[in-house]
Amino acid sequence: MSIAIHRRTAIAAGLAACVFAAPSAARNGRTEALRSGDRSARIVVPFAAGGTTDLIARVVAGILSEATSWNFAVENRTGGSGNVSAEIVARAVPDGRTLLLGHVGTAVTNQYLYRYVPYDCAESFAPIALVGEVANVLVVHPSFRCRSLAELIHCCKAQPPFHMSYGSPAIGSMGHLAMEHLQGLAGIRLAHMPYRSRSRLIRDLRAGHVLVAMDNLPTCLPHIRSGAFHALAVSSAGRWFAAPEIPSVSEHGFGDFNATLWWYVAAPTGIRRALVNVLSEAIVKGLASEAAVARIRSLGVLETPRCADDLAAHIAAETVKWKTVIAAAGLEAR
């Protein structure tokens, strides 16, 4: 307990030093409130309360509230696949008290999928920490004749392009993009059947109205366990912790394949580097705790505690990959 208290005191002192040394625009606003006892802070989340992204944000909020002198609340601001929440953070005072719990869309793919994005993915944010990721899974209805990824690829190559189809929760969803990535590497082409919601896709797949689908693993796993779906491969770099019996795409000769939905924390650009380091350290250490690991993994998510520099490198690599995939698939911004 003594160690934890001393650590929190040290982090709080670091926060105070960073904040009070912030630019005058920030000092004249929220940092003045901090001097008067205001400890409020927020993590803006792109999706509604109760979903996986929201629950991950609450884990991070708890970590930061415990490690610092601030009280981080979760603020759910939906719309535009994360563009609404990202814009709010991009326009906020860069004092460390407004953070974004973003995902691969707000960091990378939205800029290629939307004609108008109200922020600059590369310039509007300062990376803080990578938080977690979740795998997608390629599943088929039990009546489908292909029982492995190798068989599916062979079957597609023996037929004209787009003769076979697959479903995903939406255009631009990670299930959609993961399948487009796989098709590009495998040299096959399937027709895409986008759904308006994940629940409709699951319903039609269970009924056999669609025979092939790519979606995130936690949603599909109960149906895989029950025998309603047959899993061909997971989209993570290796086998997934929650379903080690399912082979990965990379095991089928695609060694560099990795297509996961991932989450991160970022702040408005202009935040002082010292404050970035304080927040990043708190998140990375907090995510490694036994309680945080248990909570995150209960959601089917794998914790990925990485610092600000690692997150920046990850975003850069993912930007190259998904820009190439989206262009090769011919997906037009909408």
N, C-alpha and C positions, 0 to 999 in steps of 0.2 A: 504494500500500500504506500509506504514511504517513497519508494522509487517512482511509482505512478504519479504521486503528488508533485514530487520534484520535477518530473518530466513535463507535467502539465504547466507548472509554474514557469519553466524555462521556455516552453513554446509560447505561452502567453506573453512573456517578456519579449520574445522575438517578434511576435505579432505587433505589440505596442511600438517597438522600435521601428518596424517597417512602416506601420501606418502613420506614425507621427512624422516620418521623414518623407511621406508621399507628396506628390505635386500639390500646389496650392489649391487647385480646383477641387481636389478630393478633401483637403484639409478644411476648406470652407464649408463643406457639406457634412458628409456622414461621419468623418473622423471627429468633428466637433461633438457630435452626438455621443460618440464613444467615450469622450472625456467626461461627459455628464452622466455616464452610467449605462448608456444604451449598448447592449451586447447583441442586438439582433443581426442576423445574417440569413441568407437564403440560398437554396440550391434550386434552380429552375429546371423543371422536368418536362420533356416534350409530350408525355402521355398522361392519361387519366390516373387517378389514384387507384391502387389495388393491383395494377399490372406489374409485370416483372421489372420494368424500368423504374417505376415508382418505388418498389420495394428495395431495389438496389440503392436508389438515392437515399432512402431512409437509413440504410446501413451506413452509407458515407456520412450523412448528416449526424448520425450518432457518434461516429468516429471523430469527426471534427469538433463537435460540441464537447466531447469528453477530453479531447487533447488540447483545446484552446480555451480562451476566455469568452468566446462568442457562442451564441445559441443559434445553431443553423436549423432553419425550418425548410420544409419541402414545399415548393410552389408549383403546382401543375398548370402548365399553359400549353394547351393542345393546338394542333393545326399545322398544315403544310408539311407533314412528315418530319416535324421538328423545327421547321423554319421560323415559326412564331416564337418559340422559346429561345432559339438561338439569337434572333434579332434583339429580343429583350436584353439578353446578356451582353451582346455586342455593343449596345448603346448605354450600358450601365457605367457608373463611376468605377474606375479600376482600382478599388481599394481593398479587394479581397473578400468583400462581404456579399457579392453577387456572383455565384458560380453556376456553370452549366453542367448538368449531367447529360452529356450528349451521347450519340451513337454514331455508327459508321456513316449514316446518312448525313447528319449535320456536319461531320468532319470531312467527308469525302464525296459521297455519291450524289447528294442532292444538287450540287452545282452542275452536274451533267444530265440530270433528269428533269430539272425545272428551268423554264426560260427566265424566270425572275427569282433570284435568291437575294433577300434583303441584307446580306452580309457577305464578307469575303472569307471563304474557308481558310485561306492561308494568312490573311492579314488582320482579321477581326478579333482573334483569340490568342491567348497565351496558354499553351498546354500546361496542365498541372500534374495529372497522373492517369495512367491506364487502370481500369477497375476490374473488368471481367469480360467474358465472352461466352457465347453459346453456339453449339454446332447446329447445322441443318442436317436433315436426313432425307435420303432418296428412298421413297417407299412405293410399293405397288399393291394393288388389290390382290388377294390370294388367287383369284381366277386368272391373273395375268400369266402368260406363258414363260416369261423370262424370270428366272429365280436368282440371278446374280447380276452385278453390274457388267461383267464381261459378256454375258448373254444378251443384255440389253443393247450394248454397243454393237455386238455382232448382228443383232436383229435389225437395228436401225441402218446399218451399212448395207444390208441386203435389200433394203426398200428405198423408194424414192424419198428425197428430203421432205420433211413435214408430213409424211404419211402417218407417223405416230405423234401423239400429243401428250402434254403433261400439264398439270395444274400447279398454281402457286397462289398465295393469299392475295397478291396484288402486283400490278406492274411496278417494277422498281424495288419490290421487297427483296430481302436477302435470299429468300428461297428462289425467286426468279433469277437474280443475278448469279447465284451459285450454280444454277442449272445452265445458264448461258455460258458461264466460265467452263463448266465441264464439257459442254458441247463443242466449244472452241478447241479445247485440248484433244478431245476424242475424235474430232472430225465428223460429227454427226449433227443432224438438224431435226428437232422436234417442233411441232406447233405449240405455241404457248396459249394456255387457257387461264387467263387471270380471273380471280374471284374478287368479290367486293369485301369479303371477310374470311377470316380463317375458319370460322365455324361452318360456313357454307362449303368450303373446300373439304373439310373433314367429313361432313355429312354426305357429300357426293362421292367421296372416295370410299366410305364405308358401304354405300349402296352400289358401288361398281359403276356409277355414271362417268367417273374419270378413273383411269386405271393406273396412272403414274403421277406422282407429285413430289415436290421438294418443299419442305417446310422445316421450322425449327424443331429440334429433337424433343424437348420437354412436352410439347403439344402432342406429338405423335406417339411418344413412348407408351402410354397406357394402351393404345390401340395395337401397338406392336406386341406388347406383352399378352394381350387378350387373343391375338391371332387374327384380328380384323385387318391388319396391315402386315405386309412382309417387307422388312428393311433390307435394302441392297447395300447401302454405304452411308457413312457419315462424312460430312464435309470438312471436319477439322483436320489439322495436320497429322494427327495420330488418332488412335481409338479414344472414344470418349469415356470419361470416368464413370458416368452413370449407366453406360451400356457397352461394356468392353467386349461383348460378344459380336458386335456389329463391326465389320471391317471398314476401314477408311477408304476414301477415293484414292488416296496416295498409294495404298497397297496394290492397286490395280495398274501400276505402271505410270502413275501421274505423281511423281515424287514431290513436286513443289506445290501441289494443290492444297489450298487452305482458304476456305470461304465461310467465315463465321460472322455472326452479329456481335459486335463488341461495343463496350461502353467506356467512357472516359470522363474526366473532370477538366474543365477549362475555365479561364477567367477572361474578362475583357482585356484586349491588348492595352499596354500602358502600365500594367501592374508592375511593381518593382520586383526585380529578380529575387531579392532576399525574401520577400513575402511568398513568392512562388515556391521557393525552397522549403519554407516553413510548412506551408499547406501540403506540398508534395510529400514531405517526410512523414507528416502525420497520417496521411491517407495510406501510404505504402506500409508503414508499420502497423496501422490499424487493421488493414486487410489481411495481414499475416496472422492475426490473433485467432485463437481457436474458436471463439464465439462468432467472429465475422465469417470465417471459412465455413462453419456449420450452417450459418444462416444463408449465405450465398449459394452454397451447394444444395441446400434444400429446395432452391428454386430451379435446379438443373443447370445452374450457371457455374462456370469455373472462374475462380478468382485469378486475376492477373496483375498483381501489384507491381507497377513499374513507375519509375520517376518521370519527371517532366521531359528530360532529354530523350528517354526511351520512347515516350509517347510521341514526341515530335518526329523521331525516326520512323516509328510505326505508321503514323499518318502519311508521311512522305512515301513510304513503300506501298501502302494501300492506295494512295492516289494514283500512282503509276499503274498499278494492276487494274483497278476498276475503271479508270479512264480508257484503258486498252480494251477491256471486256465490253464495256458499253458501246464503244465505237464499232468494234467488230460485230456486235449483235445488231447494229443498226438501230439502236433505241434512240428515238428523237425526244428532245426536251418538250415537256408539255406545260 
